[in-house]
Amino acid sequence: MSPVITDPMPSHHLMLSTRLVYQLGNPRSTLRATTDRSGPAVLINAGGEVDACNEQTWRQLVSEAANVVVAPGPFVVDVTGLDFMGCCAFAVLAEEARRCRGRGIELRLVSCDPIVRRIVDACGLRGLLPIYPTADGALSAATPW
């Protein structure tokens, strides 16, 4: 008989607003996402594309998820499933990271794509948007402050 392993902080899907669920579920939408809560932390898993056409949906997704994070968080945004991130996607993340910091929460980005790191560095956002190679690593890292 195999041992039963229980997760000390089980993950639960977050309830998003009806409008956001409709926008993400639209067959013509190029953005897909799931949101999960694990203890005080919240995780977004994004896929598809974020560009000027769906910037408002991205903004609403990030904002709604960030609003339910409990300090000290963290708030983790996994973009490994995105095929394209326009500059607007990074701007939304930077704005939300600043708001989160004001609440004692760190927004953490998950990506292994070198272009994501280059854009974060080129925009001077390294201190605001720390990048982790895995969601597990981002969720378990110590808060730097």
N, C-alpha and C positions, 0 to 999 in steps of 0.2 A: 504494500500500500504506500503510495507516495505522500509525502508530507504536504499539508495545506499551508500555503504561504499567503499571508494577508498583508495588504498594503497599508502601512500606518496612516497614510493620507490618501484615501481613495479619490479618484478623479470623477467629477460629475460635470455633465454638459451644462453650460450656462443658458439661461433663457434670454434670448435677444428680443428686441422689439419686433412687433408684427411687420412694421415697415421694412426693417433691415432683413428679416427672414424672407420677405417677398422679393426684395432687391437681389439678395444672394441666390435665391431659388429661380430667378427669371432665366428661362432657357437661353436668352441672348447674353446673359452676364458672362464676362470673362474672368470674374473673381469668384473663387470658392473659398470657404473658410469654415472651420469648426472652432468652438471656444470651450475650454474645459477649466474647471476649478479644482485645485488640489490644495486643501487647507486654505491658507491665506493667499496663495499664489493663483494667478490666472494665466492660461496659455492659449494663444491663438495659433492655429495651424492654417497658414494661408497657401492657396494654390491658384494657378492661372496667371493673371496679369493685373497689375495696378497701373493705370495710366490716367490721363486727363478725363477720359470718358466715365470712369468709375471712382474718381477721387472722392466724391461726396460719400459714396457707400463705404469706401476704405476708412474715411475720417469717422463716420458714424460707428463702424465696427470697432475701431481702435478705442474710440471714446467710450462706448458702452461697456466694453470689456474692462477698460482701465477703471471705470467708476465702481466696479465691484471688488477690486483688489483691496485687501486689508493690509495695512502697514504691518510689518515691513515688506510684504509681498513675497516674491518679486512679480513683475508683470513681464511675461515672456512672449515674444512675437517670433514665431518660427516661419521664416520666409523661404525655407529650402524647397518648398513646392511651387514657388513662383517662377514662371518662365521669364517674366519681365517686371521690373520695378522702375517706373518713371521717377523723375526728380520729385514729383508731388508726393510720392509714397514716403520718401525719406523726410520731406518737410513735415508731413503729418506725424511721423514717428518722433521727430525732434521736438515738435510742439508738445506732444503728449508726454514725452520724457521729462520736459521741464515742469509740466503740471504735476506729474507723478512725484518728482523730487520734492516739490513743495509739500507733498503729503507723506514724505518719508518712504517712498516706494521707488525702486530702481526698475526702469524698463530695460530689458535685456533682449538683444537680437540674436537669432540663431540662423547661421548660414555658414556654408563651407565654400561659397562662391567667391573667388578672389575679387571679382568686380564689386561686390557689395562692400568688402573691406576698403577697396580703393576709393569708392565714392564716399564712404563714411570718413575716411582720412582726408580726402581732398576738400571736403566741406567743413573740416574742423570739428567733426562730431564724435570723435573717438571717445572723449571723456563722458559724453552724454549718451551714446549708444554703444555700450560694450557688446562685442560679438563673441558668441560661443559656438563651438562646432556641433553641439547636440543640445536638444531640449532638456535632457536629464542633467547635463552639466550646468546649464543655465538655471535650472530649478534648484539645484543643490549648492550652488556657489554661495559663499558668504557675502553679505552686503558689505561694501567697502567703507561705509561710514558708521 
